[in-house]
Amino acid sequence: MAGETLALKDIWLAKNRIAQYVPKSPLIYSPALSKIADAPVHLKLENMNPSGSFKIRGAANKILSLSDAEKRKGITTFSTGNFGVSVAYMAKKLGIQAKICISNRVPGGKVEALQNSGADVEIYGESQDEAEARSYELEKRDGLTVIHPFDDPHIIAGQGTIGLELFEDLPEVDTVLGGLSGGGLHSGLGIALKETNPDIRLIGLSTRQGAAMYESIQAGKPIQIDENDTLADSLLGGIGLQNQYTFTLVQKYVNELLLMDEQEFADGMAFMLDKHKMIIEGAAASGIGALLHEKVKPGSQVAAIVTGCSVDTDVILKIMQENKNA
């Protein structure tokens, strides 16, 4: 991208580039959630994507943008699970060797999905930051290209294609909410949505167990924080002390940043299974949980981004049992 600046046109270019690999995801109306929120609520089902999450969009856009020489040498990334699965999916499709670095915090279900993807998986360290450091070691040692999970213009533009699809299906949308971690999703959504309609409200929802972007915005600069186990494991991970893009874009475009508790994620997961017969992960349930617990004042047309479906079965069973006993 010229000058590494991001514009709405880059998201349109990404939409065209990834179309062969990433079909448009469904947008469904949720009668039960609309009744609770007292406003029309739609769910953008990114859990239906080929890799099981929205991250296929950014991964596809970045990898398809690599030179032939870079593709031949291979790629590496660091991930809390979903981005690694998406990179592995695209690498297999394109015949590229991929090395996925993950920390010991990644849940078993995501580890298994990665190991079954055909990519080479390396478990390294206790945090996303340590897995990231390992990826950059491999870049220096083996000449692999690091595919950054969020702080990259091609990744951001790919994630922003969700916003273009929202306008296609719900042009009157005025409130969009979803899980916020590194900021790739909200950066892309911010450009796609607010450069088209500045009045749209964009809301980021983070876990109290490791809200790196939230705390960095409060501090006015990227900072490191400690991570703790959470149902919304996809929302863990630092934003990088040398963050180049997403910190500034989240500052510019996101209207509200809110912290979510574990029960709110759990209730969102249980609601989705009970009312829509879909298993989703904690991060994907953030928008639903926020509406259920009245953390967000809904607008006249609300869209919640259901970001992914990678969650261990025993976690879902435990949540549903606790929900039943409540």
Residue frames as qw, qx, qy, qz and C-alpha x, y, z in Angstrom:
[[0.000, 0.888, 0.460, 0.000, 0.00, 0.00, 0.00],
 [0.399, 0.630, -0.028, 0.666, 1.38, 3.34, -1.04],
 [0.034, -0.575, 0.351, -0.738, 3.11, 5.00, 1.90],
 [0.330, -0.174, -0.879, 0.296, 1.58, 2.31, 4.13],
 [0.297, 0.051, 0.300, -0.905, -1.45, 4.54, 4.70],
 [0.129, 0.324, 0.937, -0.001, -4.91, 3.06, 4.89],
 [0.330, 0.151, -0.071, -0.929, -7.97, 4.34, 3.08],
 [0.724, 0.230, 0.415, -0.500, -11.42, 3.09, 2.21],
 [0.675, 0.547, -0.379, -0.319, -10.20, 2.13, -1.26],
 [0.113, 0.437, -0.885, 0.117, -7.77, -0.38, 0.31],
 [0.490, 0.044, 0.752, -0.438, -10.70, -2.20, 1.89],
 [0.748, 0.497, 0.064, -0.436, -12.49, -2.37, -1.45],
 [0.442, 0.587, -0.668, -0.116, -9.30, -3.76, -3.01],
 [0.181, -0.254, 0.904, -0.292, -9.11, -6.35, -0.22],
 [0.689, 0.238, 0.448, -0.518, -12.73, -7.33, -0.80],
 [0.732, 0.560, -0.248, -0.299, -11.97, -8.08, -4.44],
 [0.233, 0.568, -0.786, 0.071, -8.68, -9.85, -3.64],
 [0.223, -0.180, 0.892, -0.350, -10.09, -12.30, -1.09],
 [0.700, 0.138, 0.037, -0.700, -13.45, -12.99, -2.77],
 [0.690, 0.257, -0.641, -0.218, -12.28, -16.31, -4.24],
 [0.434, 0.103, -0.817, 0.367, -11.32, -17.64, -0.80],
 [0.004, -0.212, -0.652, 0.728, -13.66, -15.89, 1.65],
 [0.110, -0.536, -0.685, -0.480, -17.38, -15.98, 0.82],
 [0.253, -0.470, 0.073, -0.842, -19.67, -13.33, 2.25],
 [0.132, -0.107, -0.886, 0.432, -20.75, -14.25, 5.79],
 [0.221, -0.625, -0.682, -0.309, -24.43, -14.28, 6.78],
 [0.088, -0.150, 0.344, -0.923, -26.13, -11.46, 8.66],
 [0.330, -0.433, -0.822, -0.167, -29.13, -12.74, 10.61],
 [0.361, -0.544, 0.045, -0.756, -31.82, -10.99, 12.64],
 [0.297, -0.055, -0.867, 0.397, -32.07, -12.11, 16.27],
 [0.422, -0.603, -0.403, -0.543, -35.70, -11.85, 17.48],
 [0.707, -0.538, -0.413, 0.202, -34.85, -12.91, 21.04],
 [0.520, -0.191, -0.136, 0.821, -31.94, -10.50, 21.45],
 [0.003, 0.396, 0.276, 0.876, -33.89, -7.69, 19.78],
 [0.521, -0.663, -0.454, -0.287, -36.67, -8.16, 22.33],
 [0.677, -0.484, -0.290, 0.472, -34.22, -7.97, 25.22],
 [0.409, -0.082, 0.068, 0.906, -32.38, -4.96, 23.78],
 [0.219, 0.777, 0.451, -0.380, -35.63, -3.27, 22.71],
 [0.228, 0.749, -0.341, -0.520, -34.02, -2.54, 19.33],
 [0.917, 0.383, -0.070, -0.092, -33.42, -4.52, 16.12],
 [0.393, -0.658, 0.624, 0.153, -30.25, -6.59, 16.59],
 [0.859, 0.453, -0.212, -0.107, -28.48, -8.45, 13.79],
 [0.709, -0.498, 0.462, 0.189, -25.63, -10.95, 14.15],
 [0.506, 0.713, -0.449, -0.184, -22.78, -11.00, 11.62],
 [0.947, -0.214, 0.231, -0.055, -21.81, -14.68, 11.56],
 [0.270, 0.759, -0.592, -0.026, -18.06, -14.67, 11.06],
 [0.563, -0.306, 0.749, -0.166, -18.07, -18.05, 12.81],
 [0.836, 0.393, 0.351, -0.153, -19.36, -19.44, 9.49],
 [0.306, 0.809, -0.450, -0.221, -16.15, -18.55, 7.62],
 [0.851, 0.290, -0.438, -0.009, -13.97, -21.36, 6.16],
 [0.443, 0.295, -0.665, 0.524, -11.46, -21.14, 9.01],
 [0.476, -0.542, -0.673, 0.167, -14.14, -20.59, 11.67],
 [0.290, -0.692, -0.263, 0.606, -13.39, -16.92, 12.36],
 [0.295, 0.941, 0.099, -0.133, -13.22, -13.43, 10.86],
 [0.361, -0.724, 0.441, 0.388, -9.43, -13.63, 10.81],
 [0.686, 0.241, 0.587, 0.355, -9.46, -15.49, 7.50],
 [0.339, 0.912, 0.225, 0.055, -10.15, -12.10, 5.88],
 [0.116, -0.925, 0.342, 0.116, -6.97, -10.38, 6.98],
 [0.635, -0.330, 0.652, 0.248, -4.86, -13.52, 6.60],
 [0.672, 0.474, 0.519, 0.234, -6.06, -14.03, 3.03],
 [0.268, 0.961, 0.048, 0.042, -5.50, -10.40, 2.05],
 [0.294, -0.817, 0.471, 0.154, -1.95, -10.34, 3.48],
 [0.657, -0.188, 0.686, 0.252, -0.79, -13.69, 2.14],
 [0.620, 0.609, 0.459, 0.184, -2.22, -13.06, -1.32],
 [0.147, 0.986, -0.080, -0.013, -0.28, -9.78, -1.36],
 [0.605, -0.568, 0.462, 0.314, 3.12, -11.46, -0.81],
 [0.359, 0.660, -0.544, -0.374, 5.67, -11.71, -3.60],
 [0.931, 0.167, -0.304, -0.115, 6.41, -15.07, -5.22],
 [0.450, 0.429, -0.638, 0.454, 9.82, -15.09, -3.51],
 [0.333, -0.346, 0.532, -0.698, 8.24, -14.55, -0.08],
 [0.886, -0.032, 0.030, -0.461, 5.74, -17.33, -0.72],
 [0.812, 0.307, -0.488, 0.090, 8.53, -19.73, -1.67],
 [0.220, 0.414, -0.665, 0.582, 10.50, -19.04, 1.53],
 [0.453, -0.424, -0.777, 0.105, 7.46, -19.62, 3.74],
 [0.238, -0.646, -0.012, -0.725, 5.63, -17.68, 6.42],
 [0.395, -0.203, -0.763, 0.470, 5.27, -17.59, 10.19],
 [0.307, -0.622, -0.119, -0.710, 2.82, -16.02, 12.60],
 [0.114, -0.013, -0.783, 0.612, 2.02, -15.87, 16.30],
 [0.471, -0.329, -0.461, -0.676, -1.51, -16.43, 17.47],
 [0.422, -0.163, 0.636, -0.624, -3.97, -17.05, 20.28],
 [0.511, 0.165, 0.840, -0.084, -5.49, -19.65, 17.93],
 [0.555, 0.675, 0.436, -0.214, -7.88, -18.24, 15.37],
 [0.286, 0.852, -0.307, -0.313, -5.40, -16.22, 13.34],
 [0.249, -0.443, 0.841, 0.186, -3.03, -19.18, 13.25],
 [0.564, 0.302, 0.767, -0.050, -5.80, -21.44, 11.93],
 [0.477, 0.822, 0.173, -0.257, -6.64, -18.84, 9.27],
 [0.072, 0.769, -0.569, -0.281, -3.00, -18.47, 8.19],
 [0.395, -0.192, 0.893, 0.098, -2.64, -22.26, 8.08],
 [0.601, 0.530, 0.570, -0.182, -5.82, -22.56, 5.98],
 [0.419, 0.869, -0.097, -0.244, -4.61, -20.04, 3.42],
 [0.132, -0.647, 0.722, 0.209, -1.08, -21.47, 3.37],
 [0.536, 0.049, 0.842, 0.036, -2.45, -24.92, 2.58],
 [0.569, 0.709, 0.361, -0.210, -4.69, -23.51, -0.15],
 [0.346, 0.900, -0.233, -0.127, -1.73, -21.75, -1.77],
 [0.933, 0.166, -0.168, 0.271, 0.91, -24.41, -1.18],
 [0.134, 0.761, -0.379, 0.509, 2.99, -22.26, 1.20],
 [0.630, -0.134, -0.651, 0.402, 4.94, -23.61, 4.18],
 [0.300, -0.743, 0.003, -0.599, 3.71, -22.08, 7.45],
 [0.479, -0.046, -0.696, 0.534, 5.07, -22.08, 11.00],
 [0.404, -0.717, -0.249, -0.510, 2.55, -21.10, 13.70],
 [0.329, 0.145, -0.647, 0.673, 3.89, -19.98, 17.09],
 [0.539, -0.629, -0.307, -0.469, 1.50, -20.14, 20.04],
 [0.108, -0.497, 0.632, -0.584, 1.86, -19.83, 23.80],
 [0.172, -0.084, -0.955, 0.225, 0.93, -22.35, 26.46],
 [0.290, 0.251, 0.458, -0.802, -2.23, -20.31, 27.14],
 [0.484, 0.149, -0.484, -0.714, -3.90, -21.38, 23.89],
 [0.749, -0.085, 0.450, -0.480, -6.78, -23.79, 24.72],
 [0.493, -0.144, 0.843, 0.160, -6.59, -27.43, 23.69],
 [0.607, 0.588, 0.525, -0.098, -9.30, -27.20, 21.05],
 [0.334, 0.911, -0.150, -0.189, -7.44, -24.49, 19.18],
 [0.261, -0.591, 0.737, 0.199, -4.12, -26.33, 19.52],
 [0.604, 0.142, 0.783, 0.055, -5.75, -29.42, 18.01],
 [0.541, 0.783, 0.273, -0.139, -7.24, -27.40, 15.15],
 [0.104, 0.870, -0.431, -0.215, -3.83, -25.93, 14.40],
 [0.391, -0.384, 0.824, 0.144, -2.12, -29.30, 14.53],
 [0.603, 0.359, 0.712, 0.015, -4.71, -30.70, 12.11],
 [0.348, 0.850, 0.066, -0.390, -4.30, -27.77, 9.71],
 [0.838, 0.434, 0.079, 0.321, -1.15, -29.00, 8.00],
 [0.136, 0.881, -0.281, 0.357, 1.00, -26.18, 9.41],
 [0.630, 0.068, -0.575, 0.519, 4.03, -26.66, 11.65],
 [0.444, -0.814, -0.152, -0.341, 3.00, -25.65, 15.18],
 [0.517, 0.180, -0.548, 0.633, 5.44, -24.54, 17.87],
 [0.506, -0.795, -0.317, -0.107, 4.28, -23.97, 21.45],
 [0.547, 0.231, -0.267, 0.759, 6.53, -21.35, 22.99],
 [0.058, 0.208, -0.302, 0.928, 6.31, -19.27, 26.16],
 [0.053, -0.438, -0.793, 0.420, 3.46, -18.20, 28.41],
 [0.205, 0.706, 0.271, -0.622, 2.05, -15.26, 26.47],
 [0.623, 0.732, 0.266, 0.077, 1.27, -13.93, 23.02],
 [0.049, 0.945, -0.314, -0.078, 4.24, -11.58, 23.34],
 [0.489, -0.480, 0.710, 0.163, 6.65, -14.51, 23.83],
 [0.711, 0.349, 0.596, 0.133, 5.14, -16.36, 20.85],
 [0.386, 0.921, 0.042, -0.034, 5.59, -13.16, 18.82],
 [0.201, -0.806, 0.531, 0.165, 9.27, -12.95, 19.76],
 [0.651, -0.115, 0.730, 0.176, 9.72, -16.52, 18.56],
 [0.637, 0.669, 0.380, 0.050, 8.18, -15.71, 15.16],
 [0.214, 0.953, -0.210, -0.036, 10.64, -12.87, 14.64],
 [0.474, -0.543, 0.674, 0.166, 13.52, -15.19, 15.61],
 [0.706, 0.235, 0.649, 0.159, 12.39, -17.54, 12.85],
 [0.449, 0.886, 0.111, -0.031, 12.23, -14.64, 10.41],
 [0.057, -0.867, 0.483, 0.103, 15.88, -13.79, 11.13],
 [0.531, -0.358, 0.762, 0.095, 17.07, -17.41, 11.20],
 [0.532, 0.203, 0.801, 0.185, 15.12, -18.96, 8.33],
 [0.013, -0.075, 0.431, 0.899, 14.00, -16.03, 6.17],
 [0.005, 0.558, 0.828, 0.065, 10.29, -16.62, 6.84],
 [0.085, -0.409, -0.145, -0.897, 7.91, -13.71, 6.40],
 [0.008, -0.261, -0.741, 0.619, 6.10, -12.76, 9.61],
 [0.219, -0.517, -0.569, -0.600, 2.34, -12.39, 9.11],
 [0.016, -0.064, 0.529, -0.846, 1.33, -10.02, 11.91],
 [0.003, -0.452, -0.889, 0.076, -2.11, -10.86, 13.34],
 [0.019, 0.846, 0.507, -0.162, -3.37, -7.28, 13.51],
 [0.149, -0.838, 0.069, 0.521, -0.85, -4.43, 13.20],
 [0.366, -0.090, 0.663, 0.647, -0.47, -4.55, 9.43],
 [0.338, 0.331, -0.108, -0.874, -2.26, -2.56, 6.70],
 [0.431, 0.066, -0.760, -0.482, -3.24, -5.63, 4.66],
 [0.204, -0.259, -0.901, 0.283, -4.61, -7.39, 7.75],
 [0.132, 0.395, 0.397, -0.818, -6.62, -4.30, 8.76],
 [0.389, 0.260, -0.370, -0.803, -7.98, -3.85, 5.24],
 [0.351, -0.061, -0.908, -0.222, -9.01, -7.51, 5.12],
 [0.099, -0.369, -0.795, 0.471, -10.90, -7.26, 8.42],
 [0.182, 0.341, 0.101, -0.917, -12.54, -4.07, 7.19],
 [0.265, -0.046, -0.735, -0.622, -14.37, -6.01, 4.48],
 [0.118, -0.434, -0.852, 0.269, -16.85, -6.98, 7.21],
 [0.076, 0.515, 0.260, -0.813, -17.94, -3.35, 7.26],
 [0.245, 0.218, -0.522, -0.787, -18.57, -3.31, 3.51],
 [0.260, -0.221, -0.917, -0.206, -20.73, -6.42, 3.82],
 [0.046, -0.479, -0.663, 0.574, -22.69, -4.83, 6.68],
 [0.204, 0.428, -0.053, -0.879, -23.57, -1.88, 4.46],
 [0.263, 0.049, -0.775, -0.573, -24.67, -4.25, 1.69],
 [0.334, -0.339, -0.878, -0.054, -27.09, -6.11, 3.96],
 [0.307, -0.755, -0.516, 0.262, -28.01, -3.44, 6.54],
 [0.376, 0.488, 0.079, 0.784, -27.31, 0.01, 5.08],
 [0.327, -0.782, -0.097, -0.522, -29.17, 1.69, 7.95],
 [0.775, -0.283, -0.415, 0.384, -26.85, 0.15, 10.61],
 [0.039, -0.879, 0.101, -0.464, -25.99, 2.72, 13.29],
 [0.507, -0.670, 0.496, -0.218, -24.33, 0.70, 16.07],
 [0.839, 0.290, -0.458, 0.039, -21.65, -1.98, 15.62],
 [0.477, -0.690, 0.483, -0.253, -20.05, -3.89, 18.48],
 [0.937, 0.163, -0.306, 0.053, -17.60, -6.74, 18.88],
 [0.814, -0.487, 0.017, 0.317, -14.61, -8.08, 20.79],
 [0.276, 0.908, -0.258, 0.180, -11.51, -5.87, 20.87],
 [0.856, -0.369, 0.085, 0.352, -7.99, -7.18, 21.40],
 [0.567, -0.160, 0.264, 0.764, -5.14, -6.11, 19.10],
 [0.164, 0.666, 0.122, -0.717, -7.43, -3.78, 17.20],
 [0.146, -0.091, 0.738, 0.652, -7.21, -5.18, 13.67],
 [0.065, 0.553, 0.818, 0.145, -10.96, -5.74, 13.48],
 [0.050, -0.847, -0.396, 0.352, -11.99, -2.37, 14.88],
 [0.184, -0.515, 0.336, 0.767, -9.37, -0.52, 12.83],
 [0.098, 0.108, 0.789, 0.596, -10.75, -2.04, 9.63],
 [0.028, -0.681, -0.732, 0.005, -14.35, -1.54, 10.72],
 [0.150, -0.722, -0.179, 0.651, -13.59, 2.06, 11.64],
 [0.078, -0.316, 0.491, 0.808, -12.29, 2.89, 8.17],
 [0.006, -0.263, -0.855, -0.448, -15.01, 0.96, 6.32],
 [0.133, -0.690, -0.706, 0.083, -17.92, 2.20, 8.43],
 [0.200, -0.791, -0.261, 0.516, -17.04, 5.67, 9.61],
 [0.171, -0.296, 0.418, 0.842, -15.42, 6.92, 6.43],
 [0.060, -0.365, -0.764, -0.529, -18.77, 6.08, 4.84],
 [0.399, -0.734, -0.367, -0.409, -21.05, 7.21, 7.68],
 [0.246, 0.390, -0.537, 0.707, -19.26, 9.12, 10.48],
 [0.530, -0.405, 0.179, -0.723, -22.35, 8.91, 12.69],
 [0.865, -0.104, -0.483, -0.088, -22.11, 5.14, 13.18],
 [0.499, -0.700, 0.427, -0.279, -21.22, 4.15, 16.75],
 [0.758, 0.283, -0.579, 0.104, -18.38, 1.61, 16.96],
 [0.627, -0.644, 0.290, -0.328, -17.96, -0.18, 20.30],
 [0.538, 0.393, -0.728, 0.162, -15.03, -2.32, 21.43],
 [0.809, -0.489, 0.063, -0.320, -15.48, -4.97, 24.12],
 [0.402, 0.520, -0.705, 0.266, -12.46, -6.33, 25.98],
 [0.796, -0.358, -0.484, 0.060, -11.89, -8.90, 28.72],
 [0.397, -0.871, 0.204, -0.203, -10.93, -7.68, 32.18],
 [0.903, -0.306, 0.235, 0.187, -8.44, -10.56, 32.25],
 [0.588, -0.189, 0.394, 0.681, -6.10, -8.94, 29.74],
 [0.346, 0.864, 0.365, -0.019, -7.36, -5.75, 28.10],
 [0.596, -0.171, 0.186, 0.762, -4.15, -4.54, 26.44],
 [0.184, 0.475, 0.384, 0.770, -5.76, -2.11, 23.98],
 [0.358, -0.828, -0.384, -0.199, -8.18, -0.73, 26.57],
 [0.620, -0.659, -0.071, 0.420, -5.39, -0.08, 29.09],
 [0.525, 0.025, 0.272, 0.806, -3.14, 1.36, 26.39],
 [0.029, 0.677, 0.404, 0.615, -5.83, 3.81, 25.29],
 [0.487, -0.835, -0.255, 0.021, -6.32, 4.86, 28.92],
 [0.656, -0.478, 0.102, 0.575, -2.55, 5.36, 29.27],
 [0.277, 0.900, -0.078, -0.327, -2.31, 7.27, 26.01],
 [0.249, 0.647, -0.697, -0.185, 0.37, 4.94, 24.64],
 [0.865, 0.046, -0.481, -0.135, 0.92, 1.21, 24.02],
 [0.318, -0.584, 0.645, -0.377, 1.72, -0.61, 27.26],
 [0.481, 0.072, -0.873, -0.036, 2.22, -4.21, 28.36],
 [0.622, -0.382, 0.266, -0.630, -0.15, -5.87, 30.81],
 [0.224, -0.184, 0.946, -0.146, -0.44, -9.22, 32.54],
 [0.600, -0.021, -0.534, -0.595, -2.77, -11.86, 31.09],
 [0.411, -0.116, 0.788, -0.443, -5.06, -14.20, 33.01],
 [0.086, 0.187, 0.944, 0.257, -7.16, -17.13, 31.89],
 [0.393, 0.314, 0.189, -0.843, -10.52, -16.15, 30.39],
 [0.635, 0.428, 0.636, -0.093, -13.40, -17.57, 28.38],
 [0.476, 0.873, 0.047, -0.089, -12.53, -14.89, 25.82],
 [0.724, -0.366, 0.336, 0.479, -9.02, -16.21, 25.20],
 [0.563, 0.517, 0.369, 0.529, -9.02, -14.75, 21.67],
 [0.015, -0.957, -0.100, -0.271, -9.02, -11.28, 23.26],
 [0.670, -0.637, 0.166, 0.342, -5.71, -11.87, 25.06],
 [0.719, 0.261, 0.211, 0.609, -2.37, -10.69, 23.73],
 [0.250, -0.603, -0.039, 0.756, -0.48, -7.42, 23.76],
 [0.493, 0.837, 0.216, -0.098, -0.74, -4.72, 21.10],
 [0.747, 0.268, 0.037, 0.607, 3.03, -4.27, 20.80],
 [0.344, -0.707, -0.129, 0.604, 5.00, -1.41, 22.35],
 [0.153, -0.303, 0.438, 0.832, 6.00, -0.31, 18.84],
 [0.409, 0.571, 0.708, -0.073, 2.44, -0.50, 17.53],
 [0.217, -0.082, 0.389, 0.892, 2.29, 1.30, 14.17],
 [0.208, -0.240, -0.569, -0.758, -1.36, 1.27, 13.11],
 [0.404, -0.502, -0.739, -0.196, -4.09, -0.17, 15.31],
 [0.324, -0.452, -0.491, 0.671, -3.53, 1.91, 18.45],
 [0.010, 0.217, -0.098, -0.971, -3.96, 5.16, 16.50],
 [0.311, -0.187, -0.654, -0.664, -6.88, 3.83, 14.45],
 [0.392, -0.502, -0.760, 0.125, -8.74, 2.59, 17.54],
 [0.194, -0.405, -0.296, 0.843, -8.17, 5.99, 19.16],
 [0.107, 0.112, -0.329, -0.932, -9.59, 7.66, 16.07],
 [0.427, -0.114, -0.628, -0.640, -12.57, 5.48, 15.25],
 [0.431, -0.336, -0.832, 0.093, -13.84, 3.56, 18.31],
 [0.287, -0.653, -0.106, -0.692, -16.49, 5.50, 20.23],
 [0.675, -0.566, 0.260, -0.396, -16.65, 3.33, 23.36],
 [0.501, 0.294, -0.796, 0.170, -14.30, 0.80, 24.94],
 [0.716, -0.459, 0.136, -0.509, -15.88, -1.41, 27.61],
 [0.040, 0.365, -0.911, 0.188, -14.58, -4.17, 29.87],
 [0.794, -0.137, -0.368, -0.464, -16.44, -7.48, 30.04],
 [0.485, -0.427, 0.683, -0.342, -16.68, -9.95, 32.94],
 [0.023, -0.155, 0.974, 0.164, -16.55, -13.72, 32.59],
 [0.344, 0.396, 0.778, -0.344, -20.27, -14.17, 33.31],
 [0.415, 0.668, 0.011, -0.617, -21.14, -11.79, 30.49],
 [0.242, 0.434, -0.767, -0.405, -19.14, -13.85, 28.00],
 [0.122, 0.048, 0.985, -0.109, -20.67, -17.06, 29.35],
 [0.410, 0.515, 0.542, -0.522, -24.21, -15.72, 29.08],
 [0.407, 0.620, -0.307, -0.596, -23.59, -14.65, 25.49],
 [0.130, 0.280, -0.924, -0.226, -22.30, -18.13, 24.60],
 [0.218, 0.243, 0.900, -0.289, -25.27, -19.81, 26.28],
 [0.430, 0.586, 0.230, -0.648, -27.73, -17.47, 24.57],
 [0.352, 0.519, -0.563, -0.539, -26.30, -18.21, 21.13],
 [0.078, 0.082, -0.990, -0.079, -26.55, -21.95, 21.64],
 [0.233, 0.376, 0.776, -0.449, -30.02, -21.79, 23.18],
 [0.395, 0.672, 0.251, -0.575, -31.64, -19.30, 20.77],
 [0.486, 0.701, -0.339, -0.398, -29.65, -19.79, 17.55],
 [0.979, -0.002, 0.203, 0.010, -28.30, -23.34, 17.97],
 [0.619, 0.656, -0.282, 0.326, -24.71, -22.24, 17.35],
 [0.768, -0.487, -0.078, 0.408, -21.60, -22.89, 19.41],
 [0.351, 0.827, -0.120, 0.422, -19.39, -19.82, 19.57],
 [0.627, -0.017, -0.436, 0.645, -16.33, -18.88, 21.60],
 [0.311, -0.668, -0.431, 0.521, -16.22, -16.34, 24.41],
 [0.175, -0.312, 0.184, 0.916, -14.80, -13.46, 22.38],
 [0.072, -0.247, -0.690, -0.677, -17.49, -13.99, 19.73],
 [0.302, -0.642, -0.704, -0.028, -20.17, -13.71, 22.39],
 [0.294, -0.204, -0.290, 0.888, -18.97, -10.33, 23.66],
 [0.197, -0.141, -0.241, -0.940, -21.54, -8.24, 21.76],
 [0.567, -0.399, -0.635, -0.341, -24.37, -10.56, 22.74],
 [0.551, -0.372, -0.581, 0.470, -23.28, -10.57, 26.39],
 [0.147, -0.057, -0.137, 0.978, -23.00, -6.79, 26.43],
 [0.387, -0.254, -0.360, -0.810, -26.57, -6.43, 25.15],
 [0.625, -0.386, -0.677, -0.055, -27.92, -9.07, 27.53],
 [0.521, -0.424, -0.456, 0.584, -26.37, -7.23, 30.48],
 [0.053, 0.948, 0.299, 0.092, -27.37, -3.78, 29.23],
 [0.572, -0.432, 0.112, 0.688, -23.77, -2.57, 29.07],
 [0.197, 0.017, 0.459, 0.866, -24.47, -0.91, 25.73],
 [0.389, 0.541, 0.339, -0.664, -27.24, 1.50, 24.84],
 [0.513, 0.255, 0.716, 0.399, -28.52, 0.13, 21.52],
 [0.111, 0.265, -0.239, -0.928, -29.18, 2.34, 18.53],
 [0.687, 0.313, 0.106, -0.648, -31.98, 1.94, 15.98],
 [0.924, 0.316, -0.195, -0.091, -30.18, -0.82, 14.03],
 [0.446, -0.695, 0.564, -0.024, -27.52, -2.85, 15.84],
 [0.861, 0.342, -0.375, -0.013, -24.98, -5.31, 14.44],
 [0.613, -0.628, 0.478, -0.026, -22.92, -7.58, 16.71],
 [0.522, 0.562, -0.630, -0.121, -19.90, -9.26, 15.15],
 [0.920, -0.271, 0.259, -0.114, -19.86, -12.97, 16.06],
 [0.129, 0.812, -0.537, -0.188, -16.16, -13.41, 15.49],
 [0.357, 0.391, -0.845, -0.071, -15.48, -17.15, 15.77],
 [0.872, -0.227, -0.132, -0.414, -16.47, -20.62, 16.94],
 [0.643, 0.280, -0.659, 0.272, -13.30, -22.20, 18.30],
 [0.444, -0.529, 0.436, -0.577, -14.06, -23.40, 21.82],
 [0.111, 0.153, -0.973, 0.130, -13.53, -26.65, 23.69],
 [0.526, -0.355, -0.637, -0.438, -16.67, -28.78, 24.02],
 [0.509, -0.376, -0.669, 0.391, -16.22, -29.23, 27.77],
 [0.088, -0.099, -0.192, 0.972, -16.30, -25.44, 28.21],
 [0.412, -0.180, -0.381, -0.808, -19.66, -25.22, 26.45],
 [0.607, -0.329, -0.718, -0.088, -21.06, -28.14, 28.47],
 [0.380, -0.267, -0.548, 0.696, -19.98, -26.51, 31.71],
 [0.102, 0.012, -0.004, -0.995, -21.54, -23.18, 30.75],
 [0.518, -0.236, -0.520, -0.637, -24.83, -24.76, 29.75],
 [0.573, -0.337, -0.723, 0.188, -24.98, -26.79, 32.97],
 [0.233, -0.228, -0.396, 0.859, -24.32, -23.68, 35.08],
 [0.255, -0.074, -0.236, -0.935, -26.91, -21.80, 33.05],
 [0.564, -0.301, -0.689, -0.342, -29.43, -24.56, 33.68],
 [0.539, -0.367, -0.644, 0.400, -28.75, -24.55, 37.41],
 [0.136, 0.103, -0.158, 0.973, -28.87, -20.75, 37.72]]
